[in-house]
Amino acid sequence: MPADGTMTYVDTAAGFFCRDWGPGRTLAGVGGGEFHDIVDPFAFDERSEPRFGEVVKSYVARRMPAMARAHELYGYAGIYDMTPDTHPILSGIEGLDGLYLMLGFSGAGFKKGPAIGQSLASLIVHGRGDPVDLTRFRFSRFSDGTWEEPWSENEYSFSTDFGHKF
């Protein structure tokens, strides 16, 4: 942990994240529930809802009681690209030869970019993902009846999405 006591923290069980946002400030966000809406990205209001700061503070204070005394400086809203199962889409689309999708990473795709790029390139060139098999990430899983949850015994059975508002 840095000398000033701040840290980056993601708590999927409690449904929030927080991190340092400059001297004496913490950026925090929660998601799901009423704050997880499908929105029009061209008409999206980036202002935070008035009561959202108190909602965020209550989530964070459950794990870090001192945060109950925090004061909201400002808030904003943003959009995440998400799928219904919170797993990305990495595949072509039947009937649209040459179109491949790499989306739905819920804001974390940049961390996985190199490995996913290599696997998607292999899928495009060789017809199969390598080193990662991308079959489970195909777009058609939502329409062909093969979508299943959880994906493995090690996967959390609760929601891990952070919605679209911070």
N, C-alpha and C positions, 0 to 999 in steps of 0.2 A: 504494500500500500504506500502511496506517496507520503512524504513528510507532513503535508497539510491535512492528512486524514481522509481525503476524498478517494473514491474508487469507482470503477465501472462495475455495475451489478445488474444481472438479469435474473429475475425470479419467476420462472414459468409457473410454478405452483401458486404463487400469490398473484400472478398476472401483471407484473410491472417491471420496468427497467429504470435505472438511473445512472448518471455519470457526472463527472466534473464539468462545469460550464463556466469556468473562470473563477477568479478569487471569490470565495464565499458563496458561490452559486452552484446549484445542482440542477441538471436537466433531468426530468422524470416523465414517464409516460405509462399509460395503461391502455388496455383495449378490450374488445369483446363487448358483449351486451348491447346496450342502446347506442354505444359509440362506434359500433361496427356496422356501417351502412354501405350499401352500394350507392355510389354517387356518380354524377356526370362530371368528368374531369375538366370539362370546358366551362362549367358553371359552379365550380367548387368554391366555397367561402373559406378562406384560410384563417379566419379569425377563430379563436378558441371560444367555446360556449362559456358563458359566465360562471357556471357552477363547476366547471371541469377542474379547476385548480384544487378545490376542496376534495373532489373525488380522487384525484391523483395523490394528494397529501394523505388521505385516509389509507390508501393502498400501501404507500411507502412506510407510513408510521406503524403499520402492523409488524414490520420486520425491524424498523429503525425508529424506536419510540421518540427519539429526540427530534425527528422530522415533523412531529405533530405541532411544534412551535414555529415551523417555517412559514414564510410569507411568500405569496405568489408575486413575482415581479411582472411577468407577462406570459402569455400562452399563444400558441399557434396550432393550426391543424394542417395535416398533410395526408397524402394518399399513398397507400401501399398497394402493390399488385399482388393479389392473393387468389388462391384457388379454394374450392370448398373443403378440400382435405388438408390444406396448408402445405402441400408438397408442390414443387414446381412442375411446369410442363416443359418437357424436353423431347420434342419429336417433330416429325413431319405431320401433315394433315392429309388424310385420304382424299383423293380427288383434286388436290392442289399440288401437283408435282413441283418440286423445287422450293416449296415454302416450308421452312422449319421454324419452330418456336423454341425460345429459351426465355421463359417468363414465369412470374408467380413466386418469386423468392422471398416475398414479404420483407423487402428491404435489406436482405442479407446476401444477395447474389454476387456482389462485388468480391466477397471473401472466397467464393467458390468458383469464380470466373475461370481461372486457368485450367482446373481439372474438368469442369463442365465443357469448356471450349474444346479441349482435346477429345473428350468423349463424343460430343456432338459432331465434330469434324470427322471422326471415325464412322459415326452413323451415316453421315452424308456420303462419304467416299466409299465405305466398305459395307454399308447396310446393317451395321451393328455397332453399339457403343463399346469402346475400349479405351481405357482400362475399366470403366464403369458401365455395366449393363443398364441401359436406359429404358428398358421395357416397361417397368413400373411407372415411369414418368410420362407415358404417352398421353396425348390429348384425348384419345378415344376412350380412356378409362371411365370417363364420366357418362358416356353414352352406351357402352357395350356391356354394362353390368358387371365389370370386373373390379370396380373400386371397392376396396375393403379397408376397414380400420380395426385396430391399429395395424401398422405395417409390420411390426415385429414385436416380440415379447419385451424388448428393451425400450420401446417407445412409450412416452407418457400417454396416458389415456385421457388426460384433460387437455383443454385447448391451450395451445402455445402461441396463438396469434396476439398481436398487439394492436389490432384494429387499424384505423386510419387516422386517429386523432392523438396528438401529443400535447 
